[in-house]
């Protein structure tokens, strides 16, 4: 099937802000998907200012997640609610959206590509199926190869959540009551402290683009190379141009969290620098790699298991493992440098004790960094 968007004239571009995308990002911080280990602009100290009852209620509404939760942004773009920072107006319009209106907005959007809803499915499955087929096709238009099972499950969960928080949904009152409190009590003051970041991103974009918006043409994105992964692949940029996508270059209060989302006629691209090209983030990655190398040796794994409860002396480990003391000492040095064990000198002896929390953190950090499809 040839998508109907092919060959359209570009719909222009704008440098903008999006309160719903910002809140999506913070939902992922609170859910554990975006870890401060990798995104140093998220001040752990400031997170402690969130009222404890808000965190408790959040964990009831949205348990910890191993996936990107994109429910507000994914649903807002077809509804025309993506651009803007007027939380009161935008959140109210989102909340008043009926399932029928949500379905109609996506039907019209993906109809541009020739994709239509499957009328034999119920509302939730029909919407999820439509989004999956539509987003898969539009990704392929850009030369991307999404993991189908991952995309399908992510969309299904976002649709389920969306139907719960829009008009008549099972969580409508609880979710927006929580979100209103979170926004006014914590997020708004926090955002005010980050306005300089938004301003810097906007200023840089405007300087490169020669303005804040245009109703025609496609923006120059070469200046984003080396900081935004999307711009590294020419086929993606060419696909966006062929599709006639309107580009939303979104300035956010986050320095390093970069996001990209494309649907027919629209592309969202954050102006933040990709976290994983920053020196300070590379330092965190190096730390994880050092710890991973430390546990990549069978002998060192055996040492970790042997000392897990009561700790052991070098001589005890040497006898247990039939190794020389210098060999054990060298292995323990590698584990100690990776912060996986502690060593206590006792005269001429050395006593080694496991640091279990650091071992657990290694695997958690590794999983967070790799961002494996679930």
BAKE-196737 format. One line per 5 residues: their letters; for each residue x, y, z of C-alpha. Coordinates in steps of 0.2 Angstrom, whole numbers, plus 5000, padded with zeros to 4 digits. Layout:
<sites>
a = X Y Z | ...
</sites>
This chain:
<sites>
xxxxx = 5000 5000 5000 | 5007 5017 4995 | 5004 5029 5010 | 4993 5044 5005 | 5005 5056 5014
xxxxx = 5019 5053 5001 | 5024 5069 4991 | 5015 5081 5002 | 5022 5099 5003 | 5030 5102 5020
xxxxx = 5018 5109 5033 | 5030 5120 5041 | 5038 5120 5059 | 5038 5129 5075 | 5048 5130 5091
xxxxx = 5036 5127 5105 | 5033 5120 5122 | 5022 5106 5128 | 5016 5105 5145 | 5008 5087 5142
xxxxx = 5025 5081 5135 | 5034 5088 5150 | 5022 5079 5162 | 5024 5063 5152 | 5043 5065 5155
xxxxx = 5040 5067 5174 | 5028 5053 5175 | 5042 5042 5168 | 5054 5049 5181 | 5042 5045 5195
xxxxx = 5039 5028 5188 | 5057 5024 5187 | 5059 5023 5169 | 5070 5039 5167 | 5084 5036 5180
xxxxx = 5094 5051 5188 | 5109 5039 5186 | 5108 5044 5168 | 5100 5061 5168 | 5110 5072 5179
xxxxx = 5099 5087 5177 | 5085 5078 5187 | 5091 5084 5205 | 5088 5070 5217 | 5087 5083 5231
xxxxx = 5073 5092 5223 | 5063 5076 5220 | 5062 5075 5239 | 5052 5090 5239 | 5037 5081 5232
xxxxx = 5024 5078 5246 | 5025 5060 5252 | 5006 5057 5250 | 5008 5062 5232 | 5021 5049 5229
xxxxx = 5011 5036 5238 | 4995 5040 5228 | 5006 5040 5212 | 5012 5023 5215 | 4994 5017 5217
xxxxx = 4989 5025 5201 | 5005 5020 5190 | 5016 5007 5197 | 5035 5007 5193 | 5037 5004 5175
xxxxx = 5050 4996 5163 | 5043 5005 5148 | 5041 5023 5142 | 5024 5029 5147 | 5019 5041 5133
xxxxx = 5000 5042 5136 | 4997 5060 5137 | 5008 5065 5122 | 5002 5050 5111 | 4984 5055 5113
xxxxx = 4986 5074 5113 | 4994 5076 5096 | 4978 5070 5086 | 4967 5080 5098 | 4977 5096 5095
xxxxx = 4982 5098 5113 | 5001 5095 5111 | 5007 5113 5110 | 5005 5125 5124 | 5009 5127 5143
xxxxx = 4992 5132 5149 | 4989 5117 5160 | 4972 5122 5166 | 4964 5123 5149 | 4974 5109 5141
xxxxx = 4971 5097 5155 | 4953 5101 5156 | 4951 5098 5137 | 4960 5082 5138 | 4950 5076 5153
xxxxx = 4933 5080 5144 | 4938 5070 5128 | 4926 5056 5126 | 4931 5038 5120 | 4921 5042 5104
xxxxx = 4931 5058 5101 | 4947 5050 5104 | 4943 5037 5091 | 4937 5049 5078 | 4953 5060 5080
xxxxx = 4964 5045 5077 | 4953 5038 5063 | 4955 5055 5054 | 4973 5056 5057 | 4978 5038 5051
xxxxx = 4965 5039 5037 | 4978 5049 5028 | 4989 5033 5026 | 4974 5023 5021 | 4973 5014 5037
xxxxx = 4955 5012 5044 | 4949 5005 5061 | 4944 4987 5063 | 4925 4988 5066 | 4924 4971 5073
xxxxx = 4934 4975 5089 | 4928 4984 5104 | 4934 5002 5108 | 4950 4998 5117 | 4956 4985 5105
xxxxx = 4950 4995 5090 | 4960 5010 5095 | 4976 5001 5100 | 4975 4991 5084 | 4973 5007 5074
xxxxx = 4988 5016 5083 | 4999 5000 5081 | 4996 4999 5062 | 4997 5017 5059 | 5013 5020 5070
xxxxx = 5021 5005 5062 | 5018 5011 5045 | 5024 5029 5048 | 5040 5022 5056 | 5043 5011 5041
xxxxx = 5041 5027 5030 | 5056 5034 5039 | 5066 5019 5037 | 5064 5014 5055 | 5061 4996 5060
xxxxx = 5052 4996 5076 | 5051 4980 5087 | 5033 4975 5083 | 5029 4966 5100 | 5036 4980 5110
xxxxx = 5027 4994 5100 | 5011 4984 5101 | 5012 4981 5120 | 5017 4999 5123 | 5002 5006 5113
xxxxx = 4990 4994 5121 | 4995 4999 5138 | 4994 5018 5134 | 4977 5016 5126 | 4971 5006 5142
xxxxx = 4977 5021 5152 | 4970 5034 5141 | 4953 5027 5142 | 4954 5026 5161 | 4958 5045 5162
xxxxx = 4947 5053 5149 | 4928 5057 5152 | 4919 5042 5160 | 4935 5032 5163 | 4938 5022 5179
xxxxx = 4952 5033 5185 | 4946 5050 5178 | 4944 5058 5195 | 4958 5050 5204 | 4971 5053 5191
xxxxx = 4967 5072 5187 | 4965 5075 5206 | 4982 5069 5208 | 4989 5078 5192 | 4982 5094 5198
xxxxx = 4990 5093 5215 | 5006 5087 5207 | 5007 5101 5195 | 5003 5116 5206 | 5011 5110 5222
xxxxx = 5028 5103 5214 | 5029 5104 5196 | 5025 5122 5193 | 5038 5129 5206 | 5051 5116 5199
xxxxx = 5048 5121 5181 | 5050 5140 5186 | 5068 5135 5192 | 5072 5127 5175 | 5065 5142 5164
xxxxx = 5083 5146 5159 | 5085 5129 5151 | 5069 5131 5141 | 5075 5149 5136 | 5092 5142 5131
xxxxx = 5085 5129 5120 | 5073 5141 5111 | 5086 5154 5108 | 5098 5142 5100 | 5084 5135 5089
xxxxx = 5078 5152 5084 | 5096 5157 5080 | 5099 5142 5068 | 5082 5143 5060 | 5080 5161 5058
xxxxx = 5064 5163 5067 | 5052 5154 5079 | 5040 5147 5066 | 5035 5145 5048 | 5019 5139 5039
xxxxx = 5029 5132 5025 | 5045 5123 5022 | 5055 5110 5032 | 5067 5116 5045 | 5086 5114 5044
xxxxx = 5091 5100 5057 | 5109 5098 5053 | 5114 5109 5068 | 5106 5095 5079 | 5118 5082 5073
xxxxx = 5129 5075 5087 | 5115 5078 5100 | 5099 5071 5093 | 5100 5053 5087 | 5085 5056 5075
xxxxx = 5096 5068 5064 | 5110 5056 5062 | 5100 5046 5049 | 5097 5055 5032 | 5083 5043 5027
xxxxx = 5073 5048 5042 | 5075 5067 5038 | 5071 5063 5020 | 5055 5053 5025 | 5049 5067 5035
xxxxx = 5051 5079 5021 | 5042 5067 5009 | 5028 5065 5021 | 5025 5083 5023 | 5026 5082 5042
xxxxx = 5024 5098 5052 | 5039 5099 5064 | 5037 5103 5082 | 5054 5107 5090 | 5050 5106 5108
xxxxx = 5060 5116 5121 | 5058 5107 5138 | 5065 5110 5156 | 5076 5095 5154 | 5094 5096 5148
xxxxx = 5096 5078 5142 | 5080 5069 5140 | 5077 5068 5121 | 5061 5061 5113 | 5055 5059 5096
xxxxx = 5037 5054 5090 | 5030 5054 5072 | 5013 5051 5066 | 5005 5056 5049 | 5008 5075 5046
xxxxx = 5016 5078 5063 | 5033 5075 5071 | 5038 5080 5088 | 5057 5082 5092 | 5064 5088 5108
xxxxx = 5078 5101 5108 | 5087 5093 5123 | 5104 5085 5120 | 5104 5066 5120 | 5110 5061 5137
xxxxx = 5122 5047 5131 | 5133 5060 5121 | 5137 5070 5137 | 5153 5068 5146 | 5145 5067 5163
xxxxx = 5133 5053 5157 | 5148 5044 5149 | 5156 5044 5166 | 5141 5035 5173 | 5141 5023 5158
xxxxx = 5159 5019 5161 | 5156 5015 5180 | 5143 5003 5174 | 5155 4995 5162 | 5168 4993 5175
xxxxx = 5157 4984 5187 | 5150 4973 5172 | 5168 4968 5168 | 5171 4964 5186 | 5158 4951 5186
xxxxx = 5162 4944 5169 | 5175 4932 5176 | 5169 4915 5184 | 5181 4916 5198 | 5176 4933 5203
xxxxx = 5157 4928 5203 | 5162 4913 5214 | 5170 4925 5226 | 5155 4936 5227 | 5144 4921 5231
xxxxx = 5156 4914 5244 | 5157 4930 5254 | 5139 4935 5252 | 5134 4931 5270 | 5148 4932 5282
xxxxx = 5163 4938 5272 | 5180 4929 5271 | 5198 4931 5272 | 5210 4930 5257 | 5218 4914 5264
xxxxx = 5201 4906 5266 | 5196 4910 5248 | 5212 4904 5242 | 5210 4887 5251 | 5191 4886 5246
xxxxx = 5195 4889 5227 | 5212 4881 5226 | 5220 4897 5221 | 5236 4906 5226 | 5233 4921 5238
xxxxx = 5241 4933 5225 | 5228 4927 5213 | 5214 4930 5225 | 5220 4947 5230 | 5220 4952 5212
xxxxx = 5203 4947 5209 | 5197 4955 5225 | 5206 4971 5219 | 5196 4971 5203 | 5179 4969 5213
xxxxx = 5184 4982 5226 | 5188 4995 5212 | 5171 4991 5205 | 5163 4995 5222 | 5156 4977 5223
xxxxx = 5166 4972 5239 | 5174 4981 5254 | 5191 4975 5260 | 5197 4977 5278 | 5215 4975 5283
xxxxx = 5218 4966 5299 | 5237 4965 5302 | 5244 4955 5287 | 5227 4948 5283 | 5213 4955 5272
xxxxx = 5195 4952 5276 | 5182 4954 5261 | 5164 4958 5263 | 5151 4959 5249 | 5142 4976 5246
xxxxx = 5125 4968 5241 | 5116 4985 5237 | 5130 4989 5224 | 5128 4972 5216 | 5109 4975 5215
xxxxx = 5112 4993 5208 | 5123 4986 5195 | 5110 4975 5187 | 5096 4989 5189 | 5108 5002 5181
xxxxx = 5112 4990 5167 | 5094 4986 5163 | 5089 5005 5164 | 5103 5009 5152 | 5100 4996 5139
xxxx = 5081 5000 5140 | 5077 4983 5134 | 5060 4980 5126 | 5049 4972 5138
</sites>
